[in-house]
Amino acid sequence: MDHEFDLAFALLDEAAERISHQQYGITRCNDHNYGPILFTTVHNYTRETGHHLVLLAFDDHGQMAAIEATAPDLDTDPVTRIVHVRAGDVTFHAVDTWSFRATAANHTYTLTAQPGTDTWTLTVDVEPPTAHPDLDDAITELHYAA
């Protein structure tokens, strides 16, 4: 099953870089090295919350990924996270830093990375999680579970 996690991971750095120079408001970004993908950013700043940038990636099938970068000011390294990412026909939403959840075909799927390893677990509904040596194996199981 195709997934956009690799793109989403690459876009974490892209969002972190863009927060320091991207104009405020909504901007279509034609200047990137990711092929025929439409990028759009939404960049806001307030004194109370600092900088907040969301980088959205789209292809002909819809949203591929949404990445968030935040920083209190431009002198502070931004914090980034994946907000949404597509895998096959479902969109996973961030539950926390390393867990993503999707609902499709009357099932709830939770993918969780094990930081410091390549291992990912997939939980379908309330079944026990199954461990996989890498993300591609977990996504393959998702395909068969769906």
N, CA, C and O atoms as CSV, one atom per row, in Angstrom:
chain,resi,resn,atom,element,x,y,z
A,1,MET,N,N,0.851,-1.172,0.000
A,1,MET,CA,C,0.000,0.000,0.000
A,1,MET,C,C,0.900,1.239,0.000
A,1,MET,O,O,1.867,1.324,0.756
A,2,ASP,N,N,0.562,2.175,-0.849
A,2,ASP,CA,C,1.314,3.425,-0.890
A,2,ASP,C,C,1.021,4.249,0.351
A,2,ASP,O,O,-0.090,4.239,0.881
A,3,HIS,N,N,2.040,4.957,0.798
A,3,HIS,CA,C,1.854,5.870,1.931
A,3,HIS,C,C,2.771,7.068,1.736
A,3,HIS,O,O,3.728,7.024,0.964
A,4,GLU,N,N,2.458,8.124,2.447
A,4,GLU,CA,C,3.208,9.373,2.316
A,4,GLU,C,C,4.014,9.698,3.567
A,4,GLU,O,O,4.391,10.852,3.770
A,5,PHE,N,N,4.282,8.710,4.403
A,5,PHE,CA,C,5.063,8.970,5.612
A,5,PHE,C,C,6.473,9.452,5.278
A,5,PHE,O,O,6.983,10.356,5.940
A,6,ASP,N,N,7.114,8.866,4.262
A,6,ASP,CA,C,8.465,9.309,3.904
A,6,ASP,C,C,8.458,10.785,3.518
A,6,ASP,O,O,9.335,11.544,3.931
A,7,LEU,N,N,7.472,11.187,2.731
A,7,LEU,CA,C,7.339,12.599,2.381
A,7,LEU,C,C,7.117,13.432,3.633
A,7,LEU,O,O,7.755,14.469,3.808
A,8,ALA,N,N,6.223,12.992,4.499
A,8,ALA,CA,C,5.924,13.746,5.719
A,8,ALA,C,C,7.168,13.943,6.571
A,8,ALA,O,O,7.393,15.032,7.099
A,9,PHE,N,N,7.985,12.891,6.711
A,9,PHE,CA,C,9.218,13.018,7.496
A,9,PHE,C,C,10.168,14.024,6.845
A,9,PHE,O,O,10.805,14.810,7.546
A,10,ALA,N,N,10.270,14.009,5.526
A,10,ALA,CA,C,11.130,14.962,4.827
A,10,ALA,C,C,10.611,16.389,4.987
A,10,ALA,O,O,11.397,17.332,5.075
A,11,LEU,N,N,9.303,16.546,5.024
A,11,LEU,CA,C,8.718,17.886,5.119
A,11,LEU,C,C,8.866,18.512,6.502
A,11,LEU,O,O,8.652,19.714,6.656
A,12,LEU,N,N,9.226,17.727,7.503
A,12,LEU,CA,C,9.486,18.315,8.822
A,12,LEU,C,C,10.592,19.362,8.724
A,12,LEU,O,O,10.459,20.461,9.264
A,13,ASP,N,N,11.681,19.024,8.036
A,13,ASP,CA,C,12.775,19.984,7.856
A,13,ASP,C,C,12.349,21.154,6.974
A,13,ASP,O,O,12.741,22.296,7.214
A,14,GLU,N,N,11.550,20.865,5.958
A,14,GLU,CA,C,11.070,21.920,5.056
A,14,GLU,C,C,10.242,22.948,5.829
A,14,GLU,O,O,10.423,24.152,5.650
A,15,ALA,N,N,9.346,22.480,6.677
A,15,ALA,CA,C,8.513,23.397,7.476
A,15,ALA,C,C,9.369,24.188,8.452
A,15,ALA,O,O,9.152,25.384,8.643
A,16,ALA,N,N,10.339,23.528,9.070
A,16,ALA,CA,C,11.225,24.222,10.019
A,16,ALA,C,C,12.004,25.338,9.333
A,16,ALA,O,O,12.198,26.410,9.905
A,17,GLU,N,N,12.446,25.083,8.109
A,17,GLU,CA,C,13.177,26.109,7.371
A,17,GLU,C,C,12.249,27.246,6.942
A,17,GLU,O,O,12.617,28.416,7.039
A,18,ARG,N,N,11.074,26.914,6.480
A,18,ARG,CA,C,10.154,27.931,5.954
A,18,ARG,C,C,9.618,28.881,7.029
A,18,ARG,O,O,9.251,30.013,6.715
A,19,ILE,N,N,9.567,28.445,8.276
A,19,ILE,CA,C,8.981,29.296,9.304
A,19,ILE,C,C,9.766,30.602,9.464
A,19,ILE,O,O,9.203,31.619,9.869
A,20,SER,N,N,11.045,30.575,9.151
A,20,SER,CA,C,11.866,31.771,9.341
A,20,SER,C,C,11.752,32.781,8.207
A,20,SER,O,O,12.139,33.936,8.385
A,21,HIS,N,N,11.231,32.385,7.043
A,21,HIS,CA,C,11.184,33.333,5.931
A,21,HIS,C,C,9.872,33.329,5.142
A,21,HIS,O,O,9.701,34.153,4.244
A,22,GLN,N,N,8.961,32.438,5.450
A,22,GLN,CA,C,7.706,32.382,4.693
A,22,GLN,C,C,6.825,33.561,5.071
A,22,GLN,O,O,6.669,33.869,6.252
A,23,GLN,N,N,6.252,34.220,4.080
A,23,GLN,CA,C,5.378,35.356,4.365
A,23,GLN,C,C,4.177,34.895,5.170
A,23,GLN,O,O,3.828,33.715,5.159
A,24,TYR,N,N,3.546,35.830,5.869
A,24,TYR,CA,C,2.378,35.522,6.682
A,24,TYR,C,C,1.152,35.337,5.788
A,24,TYR,O,O,1.084,35.872,4.681
A,25,GLY,N,N,0.205,34.581,6.285
A,25,GLY,CA,C,-1.013,34.302,5.543
A,25,GLY,C,C,-0.910,32.982,4.810
A,25,GLY,O,O,-0.114,32.116,5.170
A,26,ILE,N,N,-1.719,32.839,3.784
A,26,ILE,CA,C,-1.773,31.610,2.986
A,26,ILE,C,C,-0.970,31.831,1.712
A,26,ILE,O,O,-1.188,32.802,0.987
A,27,THR,N,N,-0.030,30.911,1.447
A,27,THR,CA,C,0.862,31.066,0.305
A,27,THR,C,C,0.995,29.752,-0.443
A,27,THR,O,O,1.233,28.706,0.159
A,28,ARG,N,N,0.843,29.811,-1.746
A,28,ARG,CA,C,1.158,28.655,-2.592
A,28,ARG,C,C,2.657,28.685,-2.847
A,28,ARG,O,O,3.202,29.722,-3.226
A,29,CYS,N,N,3.323,27.565,-2.642
A,29,CYS,CA,C,4.784,27.493,-2.759
A,29,CYS,C,C,5.168,26.683,-3.988
A,29,CYS,O,O,5.027,25.460,-4.008
A,30,ASN,N,N,5.651,27.368,-5.002
A,30,ASN,CA,C,6.055,26.691,-6.224
A,30,ASN,C,C,7.530,26.305,-6.208
A,30,ASN,O,O,7.977,25.512,-7.037
A,31,ASP,N,N,8.283,26.863,-5.268
A,31,ASP,CA,C,9.728,26.653,-5.215
A,31,ASP,C,C,10.070,25.546,-4.219
A,31,ASP,O,O,10.261,25.799,-3.030
A,32,HIS,N,N,10.143,24.304,-4.732
A,32,HIS,CA,C,10.528,23.164,-3.904
A,32,HIS,C,C,11.068,22.054,-4.790
A,32,HIS,O,O,10.952,22.106,-6.014
A,33,ASN,N,N,11.659,21.052,-4.156
A,33,ASN,CA,C,12.317,19.970,-4.892
A,33,ASN,C,C,11.591,18.644,-4.739
A,33,ASN,O,O,12.237,17.596,-4.719
A,34,TYR,N,N,10.285,18.657,-4.633
A,34,TYR,CA,C,9.532,17.438,-4.362
A,34,TYR,C,C,8.667,16.990,-5.529
A,34,TYR,O,O,7.746,16.195,-5.338
A,35,GLY,N,N,8.936,17.474,-6.714
A,35,GLY,CA,C,8.202,17.014,-7.884
A,35,GLY,C,C,6.847,17.679,-8.029
A,35,GLY,O,O,6.642,18.796,-7.555
A,36,PRO,N,N,5.913,16.984,-8.689
A,36,PRO,CA,C,4.607,17.590,-9.012
A,36,PRO,C,C,3.647,17.591,-7.821
A,36,PRO,O,O,2.565,17.005,-7.874
A,37,ILE,N,N,4.056,18.243,-6.776
A,37,ILE,CA,C,3.250,18.345,-5.554
A,37,ILE,C,C,2.956,19.818,-5.319
A,37,ILE,O,O,3.841,20.662,-5.460
A,38,LEU,N,N,1.735,20.122,-4.968
A,38,LEU,CA,C,1.362,21.487,-4.617
A,38,LEU,C,C,1.596,21.681,-3.129
A,38,LEU,O,O,1.058,20.942,-2.305
A,39,PHE,N,N,2.401,22.677,-2.791
A,39,PHE,CA,C,2.614,23.045,-1.392
A,39,PHE,C,C,1.853,24.324,-1.115
A,39,PHE,O,O,1.833,25.243,-1.934
A,40,THR,N,N,1.238,24.371,0.031
A,40,THR,CA,C,0.612,25.581,0.522
A,40,THR,C,C,1.026,25.743,1.976
A,40,THR,O,O,1.045,24.776,2.737
A,41,THR,N,N,1.357,26.976,2.358
A,41,THR,CA,C,1.646,27.235,3.761
A,41,THR,C,C,0.617,28.189,4.332
A,41,THR,O,O,0.069,29.040,3.631
A,42,VAL,N,N,0.371,28.030,5.602
A,42,VAL,CA,C,-0.440,28.972,6.371
A,42,VAL,C,C,0.446,29.396,7.529
A,42,VAL,O,O,0.762,28.589,8.403
A,43,HIS,N,N,0.848,30.662,7.538
A,43,HIS,CA,C,1.799,31.165,8.528
A,43,HIS,C,C,1.164,32.317,9.293
A,43,HIS,O,O,0.727,33.310,8.712
A,44,ASN,N,N,1.126,32.157,10.609
A,44,ASN,CA,C,0.577,33.180,11.492
A,44,ASN,C,C,1.587,33.511,12.574
A,44,ASN,O,O,2.452,32.702,12.911
A,45,TYR,N,N,1.458,34.722,13.114
A,45,TYR,CA,C,2.299,35.134,14.236
A,45,TYR,C,C,1.484,36.019,15.170
A,45,TYR,O,O,0.777,36.927,14.735
A,46,THR,N,N,1.599,35.737,16.445
A,46,THR,CA,C,1.086,36.646,17.468
A,46,THR,C,C,2.133,36.730,18.566
A,46,THR,O,O,2.925,35.803,18.737
A,47,ARG,N,N,2.147,37.817,19.304
A,47,ARG,CA,C,3.103,37.944,20.415
A,47,ARG,C,C,2.860,36.890,21.480
A,47,ARG,O,O,3.798,36.415,22.120
A,48,GLU,N,N,1.611,36.530,21.666
A,48,GLU,CA,C,1.260,35.572,22.714
A,48,GLU,C,C,1.677,34.142,22.359
A,48,GLU,O,O,2.160,33.410,23.223
A,49,THR,N,N,1.497,33.740,21.108
A,49,THR,CA,C,1.749,32.347,20.738
A,49,THR,C,C,2.967,32.150,19.840
A,49,THR,O,O,3.393,31.014,19.635
A,50,GLY,N,N,3.533,33.221,19.304
A,50,GLY,CA,C,4.699,33.105,18.432
A,50,GLY,C,C,4.324,32.731,17.012
A,50,GLY,O,O,3.228,33.033,16.540
A,51,HIS,N,N,5.242,32.076,16.346
A,51,HIS,CA,C,5.061,31.680,14.944
A,51,HIS,C,C,4.393,30.309,14.871
A,51,HIS,O,O,4.713,29.397,15.633
A,52,HIS,N,N,3.472,30.195,13.945
A,52,HIS,CA,C,2.788,28.921,13.694
A,52,HIS,C,C,2.667,28.781,12.182
A,52,HIS,O,O,2.026,29.599,11.523
A,53,LEU,N,N,3.296,27.723,11.632
A,53,LEU,CA,C,3.252,27.483,10.201
A,53,LEU,C,C,2.749,26.065,9.962
A,53,LEU,O,O,3.214,25.116,10.592
A,54,VAL,N,N,1.807,25.935,9.057
A,54,VAL,CA,C,1.348,24.618,8.606
A,54,VAL,C,C,1.707,24.506,7.131
A,54,VAL,O,O,1.359,25.367,6.323
A,55,LEU,N,N,2.404,23.438,6.799
A,55,LEU,CA,C,2.780,23.142,5.421
A,55,LEU,C,C,1.905,21.994,4.940
A,55,LEU,O,O,1.926,20.901,5.506
A,56,LEU,N,N,1.135,22.258,3.886
A,56,LEU,CA,C,0.219,21.264,3.324
A,56,LEU,C,C,0.744,20.805,1.980
A,56,LEU,O,O,1.150,21.628,1.158
A,57,ALA,N,N,0.742,19.496,1.745
A,57,ALA,CA,C,1.188,18.923,0.475
A,57,ALA,C,C,0.013,18.201,-0.174
A,57,ALA,O,O,-0.657,17.388,0.463
A,58,PHE,N,N,-0.230,18.506,-1.452
A,58,PHE,CA,C,-1.351,17.925,-2.199
A,58,PHE,C,C,-0.854,17.332,-3.505
A,58,PHE,O,O,0.112,17.814,-4.096
A,59,ASP,N,N,-1.531,16.275,-3.949
A,59,ASP,CA,C,-1.341,15.763,-5.304
A,59,ASP,C,C,-2.726,15.659,-5.942
A,59,ASP,O,O,-3.692,16.207,-5.412
A,60,ASP,N,N,-2.829,14.969,-7.061
A,60,ASP,CA,C,-4.110,14.865,-7.760
A,60,ASP,C,C,-5.169,14.104,-6.968
A,60,ASP,O,O,-6.352,14.180,-7.298
A,61,HIS,N,N,-4.769,13.379,-5.941
A,61,HIS,CA,C,-5.714,12.587,-5.147
A,61,HIS,C,C,-6.104,13.266,-3.833
A,61,HIS,O,O,-6.897,12.718,-3.068
A,62,GLY,N,N,-5.556,14.447,-3.567
A,62,GLY,CA,C,-5.898,15.168,-2.341
A,62,GLY,C,C,-4.694,15.401,-1.458
A,62,GLY,O,O,-3.546,15.378,-1.904
A,63,GLN,N,N,-4.994,15.628,-0.183
A,63,GLN,CA,C,-3.936,15.943,0.765
A,63,GLN,C,C,-3.036,14.735,1.018
A,63,GLN,O,O,-3.509,13.635,1.302
A,64,MET,N,N,-1.745,14.966,0.908
A,64,MET,CA,C,-0.759,13.921,1.163
A,64,MET,C,C,-0.257,13.990,2.604
A,64,MET,O,O,-0.105,12.970,3.275
A,65,ALA,N,N,-0.005,15.214,3.063
A,65,ALA,CA,C,0.530,15.405,4.405
A,65,ALA,C,C,0.294,16.837,4.848
A,65,ALA,O,O,0.183,17.751,4.031
A,66,ALA,N,N,0.221,17.012,6.155
A,66,ALA,CA,C,0.179,18.336,6.766
A,66,ALA,C,C,1.199,18.331,7.900
A,66,ALA,O,O,1.179,17.462,8.771
A,67,ILE,N,N,2.088,19.317,7.871
A,67,ILE,CA,C,3.174,19.420,8.840
A,67,ILE,C,C,3.032,20.749,9.571
A,67,ILE,O,O,2.696,21.768,8.967
A,68,GLU,N,N,3.288,20.728,10.866
A,68,GLU,CA,C,3.198,21.938,11.677
A,68,GLU,C,C,4.578,22.288,12.223
A,68,GLU,O,O,5.316,21.413,12.675
A,69,ALA,N,N,4.920,23.570,12.177
A,69,ALA,CA,C,6.134,24.086,12.798
A,69,ALA,C,C,5.742,25.257,13.679
A,69,ALA,O,O,4.976,26.125,13.259
A,70,THR,N,N,6.264,25.287,14.900
A,70,THR,CA,C,5.970,26.385,15.823
A,70,THR,C,C,7.262,26.868,16.464
A,70,THR,O,O,8.190,26.089,16.682
A,71,ALA,N,N,7.310,28.147,16.760
A,71,ALA,CA,C,8.456,28.739,17.457
A,71,ALA,C,C,8.000,30.037,18.109
A,71,ALA,O,O,7.217,30.780,17.518
A,72,PRO,N,N,8.473,30.318,19.306
A,72,PRO,CA,C,8.068,31.569,19.950
A,72,PRO,C,C,8.622,32.796,19.242
A,72,PRO,O,O,8.017,33.867,19.290
A,73,ASP,N,N,9.779,32.647,18.581
A,73,ASP,CA,C,10.403,33.741,17.840
A,73,ASP,C,C,11.321,33.143,16.784
A,73,ASP,O,O,11.499,31.926,16.728
A,74,LEU,N,N,11.896,33.988,15.955
A,74,LEU,CA,C,12.731,33.492,14.859
A,74,LEU,C,C,14.133,33.090,15.302
A,74,LEU,O,O,14.882,32.512,14.515
A,75,ASP,N,N,14.500,33.384,16.545
A,75,ASP,CA,C,15.804,32.988,17.068
A,75,ASP,C,C,15.775,31.635,17.754
A,75,ASP,O,O,16.816,31.131,18.177
A,76,THR,N,N,14.594,31.041,17.868
A,76,THR,CA,C,14.432,29.752,18.525
A,76,THR,C,C,14.191,28.676,17.474
A,76,THR,O,O,13.415,28.872,16.539
A,77,ASP,N,N,14.868,27.526,17.637
A,77,ASP,CA,C,14.631,26.420,16.710
A,77,ASP,C,C,13.172,25.981,16.796
A,77,ASP,O,O,12.652,25.777,17.893
A,78,PRO,N,N,12.509,25.834,15.650
A,78,PRO,CA,C,11.098,25.442,15.679
A,78,PRO,C,C,10.909,23.985,16.098
A,78,PRO,O,O,11.784,23.139,15.919
A,79,VAL,N,N,9.747,23.736,16.652
A,79,VAL,CA,C,9.296,22.392,16.966
A,79,VAL,C,C,8.389,21.973,15.823
A,79,VAL,O,O,7.492,22.719,15.429
A,80,THR,N,N,8.623,20.769,15.286
A,80,THR,CA,C,7.820,20.313,14.153
A,80,THR,C,C,7.117,19.010,14.501
A,80,THR,O,O,7.558,18.250,15.363
A,81,ARG,N,N,6.012,18.774,13.805
A,81,ARG,CA,C,5.312,17.508,13.967
A,81,ARG,C,C,4.451,17.253,12.734
A,81,ARG,O,O,4.040,18.179,12.035
A,82,ILE,N,N,4.191,15.973,12.489
A,82,ILE,CA,C,3.272,15.573,11.437
A,82,ILE,C,C,1.866,15.664,12.005
A,82,ILE,O,O,1.590,15.103,13.065
A,83,VAL,N,N,0.983,16.357,11.320
A,83,VAL,CA,C,-0.399,16.514,11.768
A,83,VAL,C,C,-1.303,15.500,11.075
A,83,VAL,O,O,-2.128,14.854,11.721
A,84,HIS,N,N,-1.146,15.362,9.757
A,84,HIS,CA,C,-1.925,14.406,8.950
A,84,HIS,C,C,-0.996,13.775,7.930
A,84,HIS,O,O,-0.053,14.409,7.457
A,85,VAL,N,N,-1.267,12.518,7.595
A,85,VAL,CA,C,-0.515,11.856,6.540
A,85,VAL,C,C,-1.393,10.771,5.920
A,85,VAL,O,O,-2.111,10.059,6.621
A,86,ARG,N,N,-1.324,10.659,4.607
A,86,ARG,CA,C,-2.151,9.700,3.878
A,86,ARG,C,C,-1.416,8.370,3.720
A,86,ARG,O,O,-0.218,8.329,3.443
A,87,ALA,N,N,-2.163,7.297,3.904
A,87,ALA,CA,C,-1.661,5.948,3.630
A,87,ALA,C,C,-2.780,5.225,2.901
A,87,ALA,O,O,-3.832,4.949,3.478
A,88,GLY,N,N,-2.551,4.922,1.638
A,88,GLY,CA,C,-3.602,4.308,0.835
A,88,GLY,C,C,-4.787,5.248,0.726
A,88,GLY,O,O,-4.641,6.393,0.298
A,89,ASP,N,N,-5.957,4.771,1.110
A,89,ASP,CA,C,-7.173,5.571,1.027
A,89,ASP,C,C,-7.578,6.201,2.351
A,89,ASP,O,O,-8.676,6.745,2.463
A,90,VAL,N,N,-6.715,6.137,3.348
A,90,VAL,CA,C,-7.053,6.704,4.654
A,90,VAL,C,C,-6.055,7.792,5.026
A,90,VAL,O,O,-4.902,7.776,4.596
A,91,THR,N,N,-6.518,8.727,5.824
A,91,THR,CA,C,-5.659,9.779,6.338
A,91,THR,C,C,-5.474,9.566,7.828
A,91,THR,O,O,-6.441,9.487,8.585
A,92,PHE,N,N,-4.230,9.475,8.233
A,92,PHE,CA,C,-3.894,9.334,9.648
A,92,PHE,C,C,-3.727,10.710,10.258
A,92,PHE,O,O,-3.157,11.614,9.648
A,93,HIS,N,N,-4.234,10.853,11.471
A,93,HIS,CA,C,-4.145,12.096,12.224
A,93,HIS,C,C,-3.241,11.862,13.425
A,93,HIS,O,O,-3.304,10.807,14.056
A,94,ALA,N,N,-2.410,12.830,13.738
A,94,ALA,CA,C,-1.511,12.688,14.876
A,94,ALA,C,C,-2.316,12.594,16.165
A,94,ALA,O,O,-3.199,13.413,16.422
A,95,VAL,N,N,-2.002,11.593,16.964
A,95,VAL,CA,C,-2.582,11.445,18.295
A,95,VAL,C,C,-1.623,12.080,19.292
A,95,VAL,O,O,-2.034,12.802,20.201
A,96,ASP,N,N,-0.354,11.802,19.108
A,96,ASP,CA,C,0.718,12.445,19.851
A,96,ASP,C,C,1.939,12.443,18.936
A,96,ASP,O,O,1.794,12.253,17.728
A,97,THR,N,N,3.107,12.644,19.466
A,97,THR,CA,C,4.298,12.787,18.627
A,97,THR,C,C,4.566,11.576,17.750
A,97,THR,O,O,4.986,11.731,16.604
A,98,TRP,N,N,4.331,10.365,18.266
A,98,TRP,CA,C,4.714,9.171,17.531
A,98,TRP,C,C,3.554,8.238,17.237
A,98,TRP,O,O,3.783,7.106,16.812
A,99,SER,N,N,2.315,8.671,17.447
A,99,SER,CA,C,1.147,7.831,17.159
A,99,SER,C,C,0.215,8.547,16.198
A,99,SER,O,O,0.012,9.758,16.278
A,100,PHE,N,N,-0.347,7.757,15.283
A,100,PHE,CA,C,-1.241,8.279,14.261
A,100,PHE,C,C,-2.451,7.366,14.171
A,100,PHE,O,O,-2.317,6.143,14.206
A,101,ARG,N,N,-3.645,7.966,14.056
A,101,ARG,CA,C,-4.875,7.176,14.053
A,101,ARG,C,C,-5.715,7.519,12.837
A,101,ARG,O,O,-5.775,8.668,12.398
A,102,ALA,N,N,-6.370,6.477,12.298
A,102,ALA,CA,C,-7.296,6.637,11.167
A,102,ALA,C,C,-8.497,5.744,11.407
A,102,ALA,O,O,-8.397,4.696,12.045
A,103,THR,N,N,-9.625,6.175,10.889
A,103,THR,CA,C,-10.842,5.371,10.940
A,103,THR,C,C,-11.311,5.158,9.516
A,103,THR,O,O,-11.474,6.104,8.746
A,104,ALA,N,N,-11.526,3.875,9.178
A,104,ALA,CA,C,-11.998,3.523,7.834
A,104,ALA,C,C,-12.655,2.160,7.900
A,104,ALA,O,O,-12.229,1.290,8.659
A,105,ALA,N,N,-13.686,1.979,7.108
A,105,ALA,CA,C,-14.379,0.687,7.003
A,105,ALA,C,C,-14.761,0.145,8.378
A,105,ALA,O,O,-14.584,-1.039,8.665
A,106,ASN,N,N,-15.285,1.029,9.217
A,106,ASN,CA,C,-15.750,0.657,10.563
A,106,ASN,C,C,-14.650,0.127,11.474
A,106,ASN,O,O,-14.932,-0.595,12.430
A,107,HIS,N,N,-13.411,0.474,11.188
A,107,HIS,CA,C,-12.288,0.085,12.041
A,107,HIS,C,C,-11.461,1.315,12.385
A,107,HIS,O,O,-11.430,2.292,11.637
A,108,THR,N,N,-10.800,1.246,13.520
A,108,THR,CA,C,-9.860,2.287,13.924
A,108,THR,C,C,-8.465,1.687,13.901
A,108,THR,O,O,-8.209,0.651,14.516
A,109,TYR,N,N,-7.567,2.349,13.187
A,109,TYR,CA,C,-6.197,1.893,13.031
A,109,TYR,C,C,-5.275,2.883,13.726
A,109,TYR,O,O,-5.394,4.093,13.534
A,110,THR,N,N,-4.355,2.366,14.536
A,110,THR,CA,C,-3.375,3.218,15.203
A,110,THR,C,C,-1.979,2.716,14.875
A,110,THR,O,O,-1.624,1.579,15.184
A,111,LEU,N,N,-1.195,3.580,14.243
A,111,LEU,CA,C,0.210,3.299,13.955
A,111,LEU,C,C,1.051,4.049,14.980
A,111,LEU,O,O,0.852,5.244,15.201
A,112,THR,N,N,1.989,3.345,15.603
A,112,THR,CA,C,2.837,3.970,16.616
A,112,THR,C,C,4.288,3.610,16.350
A,112,THR,O,O,4.645,2.437,16.236
A,113,ALA,N,N,5.119,4.642,16.254
A,113,ALA,CA,C,6.558,4.432,16.091
A,113,ALA,C,C,7.172,4.160,17.454
A,113,ALA,O,O,6.707,4.663,18.476
A,114,GLN,N,N,8.209,3.368,17.448
A,114,GLN,CA,C,8.974,3.107,18.662
A,114,GLN,C,C,10.263,3.923,18.542
A,114,GLN,O,O,11.200,3.488,17.872
A,115,PRO,N,N,10.331,5.109,19.184
A,115,PRO,CA,C,11.495,5.993,19.028
A,115,PRO,C,C,12.809,5.271,19.319
A,115,PRO,O,O,12.910,4.469,20.247
A,116,GLY,N,N,13.802,5.579,18.503
A,116,GLY,CA,C,15.110,4.976,18.648
A,116,GLY,C,C,15.264,3.659,17.913
A,116,GLY,O,O,16.346,3.071,17.906
A,117,THR,N,N,14.178,3.189,17.287
A,117,THR,CA,C,14.225,1.943,16.516
A,117,THR,C,C,13.492,2.173,15.206
A,117,THR,O,O,12.918,3.240,14.988
A,118,ASP,N,N,13.512,1.179,14.341
A,118,ASP,CA,C,12.724,1.225,13.114
A,118,ASP,C,C,11.360,0.569,13.310
A,118,ASP,O,O,10.555,0.522,12.380
A,119,THR,N,N,11.100,0.069,14.502
A,119,THR,CA,C,9.894,-0.700,14.782
A,119,THR,C,C,8.655,0.191,14.853
A,119,THR,O,O,8.682,1.277,15.433
A,120,TRP,N,N,7.576,-0.293,14.253
A,120,TRP,CA,C,6.266,0.338,14.321
A,120,TRP,C,C,5.267,-0.714,14.781
A,120,TRP,O,O,5.418,-1.898,14.478
A,121,THR,N,N,4.248,-0.277,15.511
A,121,THR,CA,C,3.161,-1.190,15.860
A,121,THR,C,C,1.890,-0.721,15.182
A,121,THR,O,O,1.690,0.473,14.956
A,122,LEU,N,N,1.041,-1.674,14.865
A,122,LEU,CA,C,-0.277,-1.389,14.311
A,122,LEU,C,C,-1.305,-2.014,15.232
A,122,LEU,O,O,-1.236,-3.202,15.547
A,123,THR,N,N,-2.257,-1.203,15.658
A,123,THR,CA,C,-3.373,-1.675,16.464
A,123,THR,C,C,-4.639,-1.494,15.645
A,123,THR,O,O,-4.894,-0.405,15.130
A,124,VAL,N,N,-5.426,-2.537,15.520
A,124,VAL,CA,C,-6.706,-2.476,14.826
A,124,VAL,C,C,-7.784,-2.599,15.889
A,124,VAL,O,O,-7.870,-3.602,16.598
A,125,ASP,N,N,-8.603,-1.563,15.985
A,125,ASP,CA,C,-9.664,-1.490,16.996
A,125,ASP,C,C,-9.058,-1.687,18.381
A,125,ASP,O,O,-8.161,-0.939,18.770
A,126,VAL,N,N,-9.528,-2.673,19.128
A,126,VAL,CA,C,-9.014,-2.907,20.488
A,126,VAL,C,C,-8.175,-4.182,20.561
A,126,VAL,O,O,-7.878,-4.670,21.651
A,127,GLU,N,N,-7.800,-4.712,19.418
A,127,GLU,CA,C,-6.938,-5.901,19.382
A,127,GLU,C,C,-5.550,-5.540,19.916
A,127,GLU,O,O,-5.174,-4.368,19.916
A,128,PRO,N,N,-4.796,-6.525,20.365
A,128,PRO,CA,C,-3.421,-6.247,20.798
A,128,PRO,C,C,-2.600,-5.711,19.631
A,128,PRO,O,O,-2.798,-6.145,18.496
A,129,PRO,N,N,-1.688,-4.782,19.882
A,129,PRO,CA,C,-0.853,-4.257,18.800
A,129,PRO,C,C,0.083,-5.324,18.260
A,129,PRO,O,O,0.527,-6.209,18.991
A,130,THR,N,N,0.378,-5.227,16.969
A,130,THR,CA,C,1.355,-6.118,16.351
A,130,THR,C,C,2.576,-5.290,15.975
A,130,THR,O,O,2.450,-4.204,15.409
A,131,ALA,N,N,3.751,-5.806,16.290
A,131,ALA,CA,C,5.006,-5.097,16.020
A,131,ALA,C,C,5.509,-5.457,14.622
A,131,ALA,O,O,5.343,-6.579,14.145
A,132,HIS,N,N,6.127,-4.464,13.989
A,132,HIS,CA,C,6.669,-4.640,12.643
A,132,HIS,C,C,8.073,-4.049,12.596
A,132,HIS,O,O,8.336,-3.026,13.229
A,133,PRO,N,N,8.981,-4.685,11.847
A,133,PRO,CA,C,10.363,-4.215,11.813
A,133,PRO,C,C,10.550,-2.874,11.108
A,133,PRO,O,O,11.595,-2.238,11.244
A,134,ASP,N,N,9.542,-2.446,10.358
A,134,ASP,CA,C,9.610,-1.129,9.721
A,134,ASP,C,C,8.207,-0.659,9.361
A,134,ASP,O,O,7.244,-1.420,9.442
A,135,LEU,N,N,8.108,0.583,8.970
A,135,LEU,CA,C,6.817,1.199,8.651
A,135,LEU,C,C,6.140,0.521,7.470
A,135,LEU,O,O,4.924,0.329,7.485
A,136,ASP,N,N,6.905,0.153,6.445
A,136,ASP,CA,C,6.299,-0.481,5.272
A,136,ASP,C,C,5.582,-1.779,5.635
A,136,ASP,O,O,4.508,-2.059,5.104
A,137,ASP,N,N,6.164,-2.572,6.533
A,137,ASP,CA,C,5.497,-3.809,6.967
A,137,ASP,C,C,4.201,-3.504,7.703
A,137,ASP,O,O,3.202,-4.196,7.507
A,138,ALA,N,N,4.206,-2.478,8.546
A,138,ALA,CA,C,2.989,-2.099,9.274
A,138,ALA,C,C,1.901,-1.636,8.303
A,138,ALA,O,O,0.732,-1.982,8.468
A,139,ILE,N,N,2.285,-0.857,7.297
A,139,ILE,CA,C,1.328,-0.377,6.301
A,139,ILE,C,C,0.781,-1.555,5.486
A,139,ILE,O,O,-0.399,-1.573,5.135
A,140,THR,N,N,1.629,-2.526,5.189
A,140,THR,CA,C,1.163,-3.724,4.465
A,140,THR,C,C,0.106,-4.456,5.286
A,140,THR,O,O,-0.910,-4.883,4.739
A,141,GLU,N,N,0.332,-4.606,6.594
A,141,GLU,CA,C,-0.678,-5.242,7.439
A,141,GLU,C,C,-1.966,-4.431,7.436
A,141,GLU,O,O,-3.061,-4.994,7.414
A,142,LEU,N,N,-1.837,-3.117,7.459
A,142,LEU,CA,C,-3.029,-2.251,7.404
A,142,LEU,C,C,-3.835,-2.553,6.155
A,142,LEU,O,O,-5.063,-2.633,6.205
A,143,HIS,N,N,-3.150,-2.720,5.039
A,143,HIS,CA,C,-3.819,-3.022,3.773
A,143,HIS,C,C,-4.637,-4.310,3.885
A,143,HIS,O,O,-5.773,-4.369,3.416
A,144,TYR,N,N,-4.063,-5.335,4.504
A,144,TYR,CA,C,-4.767,-6.611,4.624
A,144,TYR,C,C,-5.857,-6.567,5.683
A,144,TYR,O,O,-6.829,-7.319,5.604
A,145,ALA,N,N,-5.705,-5.690,6.677
A,145,ALA,CA,C,-6.720,-5.595,7.734
A,145,ALA,C,C,-7.943,-4.808,7.259
A,145,ALA,O,O,-9.051,-5.000,7.761
A,146,ALA,N,N,-7.727,-3.922,6.290
A,146,ALA,CA,C,-8.818,-3.034,5.851
A,146,ALA,C,C,-9.893,-3.752,5.078
A,146,ALA,O,O,-10.865,-3.130,4.650
